[in-house]
Amino acid sequence: MVGFITGDQAISLSDLSKEERRVLISNHYATLFNDERMKESIDYMEKDWVKEEYSDGCYVSNCPPGLITSPSGPTIRQREGRIHFCGTETAEIWNGF
């Protein structure tokens, strides 16, 4: 199961410990799915993007409206010599995922 926490909630939860976040998130899923077994996860992994130095708090970049579909949009996918750019930001479908 994958989930994203964004905005002010992400900033607030970033101040908690990983274990505190795990408990809150597991309890939320248990409530959401009406299943107490969700509180007993087999494993738990997270990425705190708020504390990520180079992305500055985001798991994907946000382009201004119209950039990707504009004439200059495809330039982010053009190779430069032997270097090819790829990633969520260069995707033509489901950009950001």
One Martini backbone bead per residue (centre of mass of N, CA, C, O) as a GRO file, in nm:
protein
   97
    1MET     BB    1   0.098   0.036   0.022
    2VAL     BB    2   0.031   0.369  -0.089
    3GLY     BB    3   0.111   0.703   0.032
    4PHE     BB    4   0.020   1.054   0.058
    5ILE     BB    5   0.155   1.348   0.215
    6THR     BB    6   0.048   1.686   0.218
    7GLY     BB    7   0.148   1.978   0.303
    8ASP     BB    8   0.081   2.058   0.622
    9GLN     BB    9   0.081   1.762   0.712
   10ALA     BB   10   0.371   1.696   0.629
   11ILE     BB   11   0.505   1.904   0.810
   12SER     BB   12   0.394   1.803   1.080
   13LEU     BB   13   0.492   1.498   1.054
   14SER     BB   14   0.802   1.561   1.031
   15ASP     BB   15   0.834   1.606   1.355
   16LEU     BB   16   0.811   1.319   1.378
   17SER     BB   17   0.858   1.008   1.417
   18LYS     BB   18   0.854   0.724   1.246
   19GLU     BB   19   0.682   0.568   1.454
   20GLU     BB   20   0.457   0.777   1.481
   21ARG     BB   21   0.374   0.766   1.184
   22ARG     BB   22   0.308   0.467   1.166
   23VAL     BB   23   0.076   0.471   1.366
   24LEU     BB   24  -0.104   0.684   1.233
   25ILE     BB   25  -0.127   0.546   0.955
   26SER     BB   26  -0.234   0.271   1.048
   27ASN     BB   27  -0.487   0.386   1.186
   28HIS     BB   28  -0.605   0.516   0.936
   29TYR     BB   29  -0.635   0.257   0.768
   30ALA     BB   30  -0.817   0.108   0.968
   31THR     BB   31  -1.046   0.312   0.940
   32LEU     BB   32  -1.081   0.327   0.631
   33PHE     BB   33  -1.107  -0.016   0.614
   34ASN     BB   34  -1.224  -0.152   0.861
   35ASP     BB   35  -0.923  -0.276   0.977
   36GLU     BB   36  -0.720  -0.379   1.235
   37ARG     BB   37  -0.482  -0.515   1.071
   38MET     BB   38  -0.347  -0.239   0.978
   39LYS     BB   39  -0.180  -0.207   1.256
   40GLU     BB   40  -0.012  -0.480   1.148
   41SER     BB   41   0.253  -0.448   0.997
   42ILE     BB   42   0.510  -0.599   0.821
   43ASP     BB   43   0.590  -0.318   0.691
   44TYR     BB   44   0.788   0.000   0.684
   45MET     BB   45   0.802   0.279   0.460
   46GLU     BB   46   0.977   0.597   0.401
   47LYS     BB   47   0.953   0.944   0.271
   48ASP     BB   48   1.084   1.258   0.368
   49TRP     BB   49   1.046   1.531   0.167
   50VAL     BB   50   1.082   1.772   0.360
   51LYS     BB   51   1.401   1.667   0.418
   52GLU     BB   52   1.482   1.704   0.128
   53GLU     BB   53   1.733   1.882  -0.006
   54TYR     BB   54   1.692   1.875  -0.338
   55SER     BB   55   1.359   1.888  -0.358
   56ASP     BB   56   1.215   2.064  -0.138
   57GLY     BB   57   0.942   1.881  -0.061
   58CYS     BB   58   0.923   1.691  -0.329
   59TYR     BB   59   0.838   1.409  -0.548
   60VAL     BB   60   0.764   1.638  -0.763
   61SER     BB   61   0.742   1.842  -1.014
   62ASN     BB   62   0.596   2.164  -1.087
   63CYS     BB   63   0.436   2.273  -1.352
   64PRO     BB   64   0.318   2.495  -1.532
   65PRO     BB   65   0.062   2.566  -1.704
   66GLY     BB   66   0.131   2.427  -2.035
   67LEU     BB   67   0.429   2.331  -2.064
   68ILE     BB   68   0.413   2.033  -2.169
   69THR     BB   69   0.214   2.130  -2.423
   70SER     BB   70   0.418   2.297  -2.528
   71PRO     BB   71   0.670   2.347  -2.752
   72SER     BB   72   0.889   2.320  -2.501
   73GLY     BB   73   0.822   2.052  -2.349
   74PRO     BB   74   1.002   1.827  -2.509
   75THR     BB   75   1.293   1.925  -2.413
   76ILE     BB   76   1.308   1.742  -2.148
   77ARG     BB   77   1.354   1.469  -2.350
   78GLN     BB   78   1.607   1.551  -2.474
   79ARG     BB   79   1.898   1.474  -2.581
   80GLU     BB   80   2.256   1.501  -2.482
   81GLY     BB   81   2.391   1.319  -2.664
   82ARG     BB   82   2.449   1.055  -2.433
   83ILE     BB   83   2.222   1.202  -2.279
   84HIS     BB   84   1.941   1.093  -2.088
   85PHE     BB   85   1.620   1.191  -1.994
   86CYS     BB   86   1.454   1.080  -1.690
   87GLY     BB   87   1.123   1.063  -1.548
   88THR     BB   88   0.846   1.198  -1.422
   89GLU     BB   89   0.885   1.475  -1.582
   90THR     BB   90   0.910   1.316  -1.879
   91ALA     BB   91   0.639   1.212  -1.891
   92GLU     BB   92   0.355   1.172  -2.104
   93ILE     BB   93   0.236   0.977  -1.887
   94TRP     BB   94   0.182   1.028  -1.571
   95ASN     BB   95   0.290   1.269  -1.451
   96GLY     BB   96   0.462   1.199  -1.140
   97PHE     BB   97   0.468   0.846  -1.144
   0.00000   0.00000   0.00000
